[in-house]
Amino acid sequence: GESVGLHLPTLSVQEGDNSIINCAYSNSASDYFIWYKQESGKGPQFIIDIRSNMDKRQGQRVTVLLNKTVKHLSLQIAATQPGDSAVYFCAEKLSGGSYIPTFGRGTSLIVHP
Amino acid sequence: DAGITQSPRHKVTETGTPVTLRCHQTENHRYMYWYRQDPGHGLRLIHYSYGVKDTDKGEVSDGYSVSRSKTEDFLLTLESATSSQTSVYFCAITFLPGDSGNTIYFGEGSWLTVV
């Protein structure tokens, strides 16, 4: 079946560096992608989303890039801060039908001061 | 704040006892979901609802039942709790899942320990 995965389970960066978290998806019919941030003891929090008709979308300090050719999604965090330390999930939605997103297992981002 | 409240937030129960988790939303969203989250597995869908009294199973529905008698409440019941159901349970909502751009929002979670 379709799957959403993350390349790296843990990413360690220094405060102030830029972070890149990657995600691969396998279903070319997916038309909507979401990034979530989950802090310890809390529920996943929506960060940014992107539709399949876009290649790039920017938010506040975050950018999501979508490469449909290789079915790859990335989340870039600029000037990473200690408060960015969390687990980050990507999710994909298939076009049509009910919305049952598939989630990756998550990448743990650790920001060292 | 997506207007989702889960209760209880923490519970310890004994094997074989029934447990009900409640999800309450204030946004009048049509779709509601229950997920469990375990190390090494990520988020897995238990059941979801697409309207009052309309529910369907997810990938890990065995041992769980749900009910939705009104739009704002979605209940998850463990009829006879087992240790394998020790987990963190998340409720989620979305407005129109068939449309791209309608994201899914999560509650803060319910930590359940079955001893």
Chai-1 contact restraints between the chains, C-beta under 6 A:
chainA,res_idxA,chainB,res_idxB,connection_type,confidence,min_distance_angstrom,max_distance_angstrom,comment,restraint_id
A,D31,B,S100,contact,1.0,0.0,6.0,A-B,restraint_1
A,Y32,B,S100,contact,1.0,0.0,6.0,A-B,restraint_2
A,I34,B,T103,contact,1.0,0.0,6.0,A-B,restraint_3
A,G43,B,F90,contact,1.0,0.0,6.0,A-B,restraint_4
A,G43,B,F106,contact,1.0,0.0,6.0,A-B,restraint_5
A,G43,B,G107,contact,1.0,0.0,6.0,A-B,restraint_6
A,G43,B,E108,contact,1.0,0.0,6.0,A-B,restraint_7
A,G43,B,G109,contact,1.0,0.0,6.0,A-B,restraint_8
A,P44,B,F106,contact,1.0,0.0,6.0,A-B,restraint_9
A,F46,B,T103,contact,1.0,0.0,6.0,A-B,restraint_10
A,D49,B,T103,contact,1.0,0.0,6.0,A-B,restraint_11
A,R51,B,S100,contact,1.0,0.0,6.0,A-B,restraint_12
A,S98,B,P97,contact,1.0,0.0,6.0,A-B,restraint_13
A,Y99,B,T94,contact,1.0,0.0,6.0,A-B,restraint_14
A,Y99,B,P97,contact,1.0,0.0,6.0,A-B,restraint_15
A,F103,B,G42,contact,1.0,0.0,6.0,A-B,restraint_16
A,F103,B,L43,contact,1.0,0.0,6.0,A-B,restraint_17
A,R105,B,G42,contact,1.0,0.0,6.0,A-B,restraint_18
